[in-house]
Amino acid sequence: MTSYSVKPAPTCSPLCLKNVWTMQVIALQSARHSTISLARFPFLRSYKMRFLPRWAVVFAALALTLPSLSLLAQNETTTVAGSGVVAPLVQALIDSNEIAGVEVNVTGTNSGFTQLCDGDVDVTLATRPINSTEEANCIANGVEFVELLLGHNIIAFVTSAEAETPQCVTLSELTTALAPSAQNQISNWNQLNPAYPDIALTVAGPAIDTPAYGVADAAIEGVGLRSDISVQASDEETLAAVAENPGTLGIVYLASIQAADNVRALEIDSGDGTGCAAPTAENVENRLYPAADRLFAYANINALDKPGAAALFEALTAESAAGVVEAAGFTPATGNASTRNAAIVADRTTGRQFSREVVEYSLPEQIFGGLTLGGSPIAATYIQTLSNTFTGSYPSVAIDSTFLGTANGITRMCAGELDILVSNAELTDEQLAECEANNITLERLDMGRKNAVLVANAESDYLACLTTDEIATIWRAQSAEDITTWNQVNAEFPEAEMFLFAPASGANGTSDLLMIATTGVATPIRVDVTETNSDPLYRAAATANVEGALTYMHWAEYQRVLDNNQANIQLVSVDAGDGCIEPSLATIEDGSYPISEPFYLYVKQSSLVRPETQGFLWTALSDANYTALTNAGFVGLEFGELPDTRTALQQLFAEAEANAAVQAEVTPEPETAEATPEATEEAGE
């Protein structure tokens, strides 16, 4: 129901006040009825009839103006709907900043999105991103929105700081511990993993009707949590129960454990190749830690001009907002996200900025055709794995991949023979121009960097840094049986026996990279090693057991070794002529570490319009296939970057389709020869 309000002037007399409020009533009635009856207003009958015409004119004029003035005031109010979890946080920001003209109503996340996209409210609050259907509704109704990330509602799974329980558990193990089927069945930590200690497992946490329960439930597979949870009235009581019992697994808000030194939060390995992730805002924003709700605010772009909305969004993007978020019991967004929030509001940037993992694009049910790939063998193992995955879903697609080097691949691409070129170097302007001369435009995707790191026995200090020449001498096939002690590699090294542990031949291409990076050409690796084993954990343990031992692996495998708490090993720095460079994620990604090289996919733009090309690339950049990339030894393309990369990929699809449409319009139809009587006669003979 529409309401109207008139504030009389403070100096108005009692009679004046009565007249004003009467005019308000008439104005209200005039908005509802086509005529005004004096019978509805007994007060007017006390006036002499000779005054009525003059007042009638005044009343009529005010009746026309007062509703529009009141509606204007109402339209200036910023209306906020949505999540009851986020609403108290926004209300706290409103109160602390004394913002006027903002009305907050809790309607729930789903209803809030409906109201926003129908144009019924200015702002909606949510504990999830807007989905594709809701976004389509906004587009259909002409509602453009801005998306801000306010903070996070993060759940921590905690154990006693004194307990021998693991520091990191897999999401599968956490599901085993907490799923409804665990009731009366899973009562010991070693039931989650035989390597875990023999400690009784119990669970303490929130009631089923709390937001914390909902977040924890959403993080694991299945519906609901085990019903034998020891329900606690508060996080403080849960923390106390955990501290008292070394086997208790507690479920609390992350914000509740900031000052607790007698418990520790478990890290979670989601099993997608990203490894163990602690409960932090950064890991939630990068989609590495699963037990969290992101807290969003969506605003109709046109509402930002309202005074209340402008003040509210200034408060939401101010540095002081983090303190209000913490005080409300949530975890603030990272500094990077806060900076993006401010830029979004300042630049009026519409659309998804923090939820690009939600996309409308999907692969068709059936895809036919073929793809041809060539170039560098740097990613041969990965491409084969990816091809098997893709053709497993689309068996009617034939993939031909032959890797004879980047130079060969460029020649074939510019001749129009390839759809996708695999390259271990950025193409030069001259190479690109060669393809352009043949009307072949290339689009580049950066897929990370391949690498190999050496791990030595920690007591062998002479192995702390090795030159590329020394590494080549150690591992090349020509050294077999001739280089068996370390002083044969470098006269300054001790005459100690050499123990070499290598992965199986051809394992993920790491051996090939090691030799190419240190010798400059493809060089066979020696086979007379101490032992061959494809498990990096085994090789690291063997290296730790004996002085003079050395092995190699890629960076992701080395992270697994660290997560396994392997002792008595050291990471070997490499000197390619510019001093010793220690391998790290930073030195690998910036290319300063010598045993690494980039991995690019160059795609022919005209091929990007074809479903098989789009499907192959979309599969490559899907969350589900990220493990294939990391298992093949590539780093640099972070899991959290995949949504933005897929958005860019969709733009490439759209641009290719637009260019193809333009080309189709400008390409003349082939001329058809006009039939002549002679030709017709000849055809009939």
C-alpha positions, 0 to 999 in steps of 0.5 A: 500500500502506498503511504504519504507523509507531510511534515508541517512547519514548526511555526504552524498554529494549531488551526493551521496544523489541523488544516494541513493534516486535513489537506493530507487526508484529502490528498490521500483520498484524491489519490484513491477516489475520483471525487472528494465527498465532504461527508468524509471530512466532518471537520470541513463542515464547521467552516462557513460555506462562503469560505468553501470555494476558496479552500476548495481551490487550495485543497484541489491544488494541494491534492494534485501536488502532495502525492507527487511530492510524497512519491518523489520522497519515496523514490529517493529511499534506497530499498535493500532486500535479500539474505538475513545472514548479510542484512545485519552486517549491512545494517551495522554499516548503516548505523555506524555511518549514520546513513539516512534514506536506506530501508533494509528488509529481509526476504531471503537470497532467492527472493532478493534476486527476483526483486532486484531483477524485477526492478522492485528493489535497489539492492539485494544481499546474498550468500551466493552468487546470482545464478544464470537464470536470475541473471537472464531475468535481469537482462530481460528486464533491462536491469544492469547490476554491480556485484560487490564482495563484502566478506565471507562466512567461513567455517573452520573444522578444528581439533585440539592443538595438542592432538596428534590428529592430521593438519590436513584432511581431504574433502573425501575424508571430511565427508566420511567423518561428517556424513549422516552415514557416519553415525555409530559407524565412524568413531576413530580417526584411523577409520578416515585414513589408516595413517591417522592416529588411533584416537576416538573421533567425536564431533561437536558443533552447531544446531541443525537450524543455524547458518553455521550448520548449513555452511558445513553441510554444503561443504561436504557431499550428501545432504545433512550431517551426522545426527550424533553431533554434540550440539553446543549453544555457542562457538565458545562452548564448542571450542571448550569441548575441543580443547578438553578432548583430543579426538573431538572435531569441532565446527565453528566460525573462523572468526571465533578462533582468532584468539584461541591458542588451544585449537587449530584449524584443519586444512582441506584438500578438495582433491582438484589438484590444488593441495591443502588449503587453510580457512582464509579469505584468500583461499575462499576467493580463489575457490580453494577452501570449500567450507564458506559462503561468500557475502555479496551485495548486488545493486541496480546501477541506476540506484547508485545515484540515490543519496542513500545508496551512494552513502551506503556503497561508499561505506561498503568500500571504505577501509573501515568496513573491514572492522564492521565485518569482523565485529559482525562475526564474519571474515573481511574480504581480502585487500585485493577484493576491497580494491576491486570493490572500490573500482567497481563503484567508482567506474560503474562496472556492471556484471559479474566481477567476483562470480565468473565461475557461474557461466551460461556456456555449456557444451552441447550433448553431441559434437562431431568433427576433428582437431589437429594439434602440433608443435612442442612436445612440452605438453604431450602428456597433458594433451594426451590426457586431455584428448582422452577425457574429451573424446571419452565424452565425445567419441565422434571427435577425432584428434590428431596430435603430432609434436615435432617441435615449435618451429615445425608447428609454426610452419604447419600452422601458417600453412593452415594445417593445424587448429591448435599450436603447442608452443614453449615460447611466445611467437615473434612478430615475424612468425605471427606476420607469416601466418597473417600473410596467409589470412590466419589469425592466432589467439593465444592462451597462457597455460602456465610453465613446465618445470623440474626441481632437484631434491638432494640429501640435506647433509650433502651441502655441496649439492646446494647449488648445481650449474646446468653443466653439472646437472647435464653431466649427472643425468645424461645417458653418456655418463652411465658407468663413467660418472659414479662419484661426485668428484667426477662431476666437480673436482671440488666435490668429495669423492662420495658415491652418487645415488640417483633416484629417477622417475619412470621413463616418460613420466609427465615429461619432466625428464625431457625438460631437465635435459633440454634445459641443461643441454640445449637439445633433446638428450637421452637420460641415463638409465643406470640410476640407483632406483626408478620409481614414479612416486615422488614421496618414495624418491624423496624418502630414499634421497633423505636416507643416504648422503650423496643422493639426488632426485628430481620432480616437478614443483607440484610433486615437491609440494606433496613431499613438503605436505608429507613432512619429509625431513632431511632433504634440500631443494637444489638451486640452479646456476645457468650463468647468472648465479644460483637461483632457488626454485620457487613459485615466483622464480618459476613463474617469472622465468628466472629459474633456469629449468622451466619454460612456458606453455602456450596454446595458439589457436587459429581464430577460424577454428574457434567457431567450430564446436569441437575446438570450443569443446576441447578448450573449454574442457582444458580450462574446466575445474574438473580437468585442472588436476590434469594440468598440475599433474603434468607439472605445470604451474602459473595458471591458478585454480582461482584464475580459471573463471576469468580465463573461461570468461576470456575464452567465451569472448574469443568464441564470440569474436571469432563467430562475429568475424566469421559472420562478417567474412560470410557477408563480404565473400561474394557468392560464386557466379552461376553461368546462365544457361544457353540453348546450346548448353542445354542442348549439349547437356541433353545429348 
